[in-house]
Amino acid sequence: MRDDSSRPATTSEIRGMVGDVDDAVVTSIRRTDASPAEVLLATQWLHGGGGLEDEAGHEPHGAARAVYEILAAEEPEEL
């Protein structure tokens, strides 16, 4: 049996976690091959102001970090 924890997130899973984003953003996230857990971590980290750490006590890295950077680039600039 396949371990689903490492499979890439689907388009519908990504949209369910990150909300209403452009198709290009979803495509960029899919290209990272991030798992659903990594997309969720990146989303939580983004909305938590960057203070959320993973279980190892470090900032998200790898695919989760890549997803975070994609999402952060889409956030409106604060004045």
C-alpha positions as CSV (number, residue, x, y, z in Angstrom):
1,M,0.0,0.0,0.0
2,R,1.2,3.5,-0.9
3,D,2.0,6.1,1.8
4,D,-0.2,9.1,1.0
5,S,1.7,11.4,3.3
6,S,4.4,11.9,0.6
7,R,2.2,12.2,-2.5
8,P,1.9,15.6,-4.1
9,A,-1.2,17.6,-3.2
10,T,-4.0,17.7,-5.8
11,T,-5.4,20.9,-7.3
12,S,-8.6,20.6,-5.2
13,E,-6.6,20.0,-2.0
14,I,-4.5,23.1,-2.7
15,R,-7.5,25.2,-3.4
16,G,-9.2,23.9,-0.2
17,M,-6.2,24.9,1.9
18,V,-5.1,28.2,0.3
19,G,-8.5,29.5,-0.8
20,D,-9.3,31.6,-3.9
21,V,-6.0,32.0,-5.8
22,D,-5.1,32.3,-9.4
23,D,-4.6,29.2,-11.5
24,A,-1.0,30.2,-12.0
25,V,-0.4,30.1,-8.2
26,V,-1.9,26.6,-8.0
27,T,0.3,25.5,-10.9
28,S,3.3,26.9,-9.2
29,I,2.5,25.1,-6.0
30,R,1.9,21.8,-7.8
31,R,5.3,22.1,-9.4
32,T,6.9,22.0,-5.9
33,D,5.5,18.4,-5.5
34,A,4.5,19.5,-2.0
35,S,2.4,17.0,0.0
36,P,-1.0,18.1,1.4
37,A,0.8,18.3,4.8
38,E,3.5,20.6,3.4
39,V,0.9,22.9,1.8
40,L,-1.0,23.0,5.1
41,L,2.1,23.8,7.0
42,A,3.0,26.6,4.6
43,T,-0.5,28.1,4.8
44,Q,-0.5,28.0,8.6
45,W,3.0,29.5,8.7
46,L,1.9,32.3,6.4
47,H,-1.3,33.1,8.3
48,G,0.5,32.7,11.7
49,G,2.9,35.5,10.9
50,G,5.9,33.3,10.3
51,G,6.2,32.2,14.0
52,L,4.8,28.7,13.5
53,E,7.5,26.0,13.6
54,D,7.4,22.4,12.5
55,E,7.7,19.5,14.8
56,A,11.5,19.6,14.6
57,G,11.5,23.1,16.0
58,H,12.6,24.7,12.7
59,E,11.0,27.0,10.1
60,P,9.4,25.0,7.3
61,H,11.9,24.0,4.7
62,G,12.0,22.2,1.3
63,A,8.6,22.0,-0.5
64,A,6.8,23.7,2.4
65,R,9.2,26.6,2.3
66,A,8.7,26.9,-1.5
67,V,4.9,26.9,-1.1
68,Y,5.2,29.5,1.6
69,E,7.3,31.8,-0.7
70,I,4.7,31.4,-3.5
71,L,1.9,32.3,-1.2
72,A,3.7,35.2,0.4
73,A,4.4,36.7,-3.0
74,E,0.6,36.8,-3.5
75,E,-0.2,38.6,-0.2
76,P,-1.0,42.3,-0.6
77,E,1.7,44.7,0.6
78,E,1.0,46.3,3.9
79,L,1.3,50.1,4.0
